[in-house]
Amino acid sequence: MHGQMQGLFNFKPSVRPVPLECHIQGYPGKFYCPRMATMNKPAYAAIQTHSPLKPVLVFVSSRRQVGCYILHTIKAFCTLSRHVAL
């Protein structure tokens, strides 16, 4: 029990050099892939709502999910851009 200390570092917003806003959304569902697929559009909408012009950091559960999320996000962006341009 006296091994190395490991843990999670959580710094107060007042000590961060860049302001941080955290938005957490939960989605019901028993099965992993369908639940992850239902999260793509709402995540993109949240990015457009909370940070339309600034970079964002999105955490996903696996490397495979990164690729899926990026493809769906690009698809949503292209679809939205097409509607705005018309």
N, C-alpha and C positions, 0 to 999 in steps of 0.2 A: 503494500500500500504506500510505500514511501518512494515510489518511482518519480520519473520526471513529471512535471506539471504540464498538462495539455488542456486546451480549452478553446473557448470562443472569445475573441476580442471584440468588445463593443464599446465604441467611443461615443461620448456625448456629442450632439450636434455643435455645441459651442467650441469644441476643440478641433473640429474638422476644418481643413483649409478650403474645402469646397462644400457648399451647403448640400445636404442630403435630404431627399424626400423619399419615403418608403410607402409603397402602395401594395397591399397584399390582397389577392382575390382567391377564393376557394371554389372548387367545382366538385359536385357530387359525381359519383360513378364508381362502379366496382372494378371495371376492367381498364387497364392502363392506356392502351392505344386509343380507344374511343374518347376517353377522358382528356387525353392530351390534344386530340384533334379538336375537341370543342373549345379548348382554351385559346386557340390561335387568333380568331377574329376578335374576341373581347380584349386580348392582350394588345393587339394592334390598335384597337379603338382607344384603349387606355393610354397608350403612348401618344396618339394624336391629341388626346384631351389634355394630358398633364405636361407633355413636353414636345410640342410640335416642331420646335426649332432647335432644340438642344439635344446632345447625345444622351442615350439612356443605357442602362445596364440591365439585361434580362437574365435571370438565372433559370436554367432548365435542369432536368434531373440526369441527363446522360449526354454523351457525345452524339449519339444517334438522334436524340431529340433536338440538338442544336441544328443539324442539317434539315430536319423536318420543319422546325420553326422558321428558319431562314427562308426556305422555299415558300412556305405559306405566307410569310410576311411580304416577300417580294411580289407574290401573286396578288395579295390584297392591295398593295401599293399601286401596282400597274392597273388593276381594275378601277381603283379610286381615281387615279390620274386620268384614265380614259374618260370617265364620267365628267370630271372637272374640265377637261380640255374641250369637250363637245359643247 
